[in-house]
């Protein structure tokens, strides 16, 4: 197991992902968050839920009615989170473009995470752009996690090389 890294001290107006809790916390987010795919904003909301977990940049979950209808295709992929439960995945198909397993949802989350039921989270690395309050998001390192990195969060972040044991 890798030793816990040295957290980067947050500056004014920033959060350290090392101050986020474990188990993760779900909180309302009133920032404007949006997702662009195939040249179109496919999701935009001022009512996202933000999931904060130690060493991870936030994940943003969109209410289903804030996403363009008809762009998802069910996937056979699933994953398990010890806190939130079974995640189901969707591929995004729009304007002749497609990307597999780019979105996940918890249809029936475990106790404590019921607020996430039916909300949709996007992998920023698989989208054309993800934006928080006009700031272009960087994807969380590695291919497994879907955190959104903005100038408001500091790491180091899970997913970087040698971080699997954090």
Residue pairs with C-beta under 8 A, 6 or more apart in sequence:
1 165
2 162
2 163
2 164
2 165
2 166
4 166
5 156
5 163
5 166
6 156
7 16
7 17
7 18
7 154
7 155
7 156
8 16
8 154
8 155
8 156
9 16
9 154
10 16
10 19
10 154
11 154
13 152
14 151
14 152
14 153
14 154
15 152
15 153
15 154
16 153
16 154
16 155
17 52
17 54
17 55
17 56
17 57
17 153
17 154
17 155
17 157
18 54
18 55
18 155
20 52
20 53
20 54
20 55
20 56
21 52
21 53
21 54
22 53
22 54
23 53
23 83
23 112
24 51
24 52
24 53
24 56
24 83
24 84
25 51
25 52
25 53
26 49
26 50
26 51
26 113
26 115
26 116
27 49
27 50
27 52
28 47
28 48
28 49
28 50
29 47
29 48
29 49
29 50
29 58
29 60
30 46
30 47
31 46
31 48
31 132
31 133
32 44
32 45
32 46
32 131
32 132
32 133
32 134
33 43
33 44
33 45
33 48
33 60
33 62
33 130
33 131
33 132
33 133
34 41
34 43
34 44
34 45
34 130
34 131
35 41
35 42
35 43
35 44
35 62
35 67
35 122
35 127
35 129
35 130
35 131
36 42
36 127
36 128
36 129
36 130
36 131
37 71
37 92
37 94
37 97
37 99
37 127
37 128
38 94
38 95
38 96
38 97
38 128
39 95
39 128
40 68
40 94
40 95
42 67
42 68
42 71
42 92
42 94
43 62
43 66
43 67
43 68
43 120
43 122
44 66
45 62
45 63
45 66
47 63
47 66
48 60
48 61
48 62
48 63
49 60
49 61
49 115
49 116
49 119
50 58
50 59
50 60
50 61
51 58
51 59
51 61
51 84
51 116
51 121
52 58
53 83
55 155
55 156
55 157
55 158
55 163
55 166
56 140
56 145
56 147
56 157
56 158
56 159
57 140
57 147
57 148
57 149
57 150
57 153
57 155
57 157
58 147
58 148
58 153
59 121
59 146
59 147
59 148
60 121
60 122
60 130
60 132
60 148
61 116
61 119
61 120
61 121
62 119
62 120
62 121
62 122
63 119
64 118
64 119
64 120
67 120
68 94
71 92
71 93
71 94
72 90
72 91
72 92
72 93
72 103
73 90
73 91
73 92
73 93
73 98
74 88
74 90
75 88
75 89
75 90
75 91
75 100
75 101
77 88
77 89
77 101
78 86
78 87
78 88
78 89
79 86
79 87
79 89
79 104
80 86
80 87
81 87
81 106
83 110
83 112
83 113
84 106
84 109
84 110
84 113
84 116
85 106
85 108
85 109
85 110
85 113
86 106
86 107
86 108
87 104
87 105
87 106
88 104
88 105
88 106
88 107
89 101
89 102
89 103
89 104
90 101
90 102
90 103
90 104
90 105
90 120
91 98
91 99
91 100
91 101
91 102
91 103
92 98
92 99
92 102
92 103
92 126
92 127
99 126
99 127
101 123
101 126
102 122
102 123
102 126
102 127
103 120
103 121
103 122
103 123
104 120
104 121
104 146
105 116
105 118
105 119
105 120
105 121
106 113
106 116
106 117
106 118
106 119
107 117
107 118
108 117
109 116
109 117
121 146
122 130
122 146
123 139
123 146
124 130
124 137
124 138
124 139
124 140
124 146
124 147
124 148
125 139
125 140
125 143
125 146
129 136
129 137
130 136
130 137
130 139
130 148
131 137
132 148
132 150
132 152
135 150
135 151
137 148
137 149
137 150
138 148
138 149
138 150
139 146
139 147
139 148
139 149
140 146
140 147
140 148
140 149
140 157
140 158
140 159
141 157
141 159
141 160
141 161
141 163
142 158
142 159
142 160
142 163
144 159
145 158
145 159
147 157
147 159
149 155
149 157
156 163
157 163
158 166
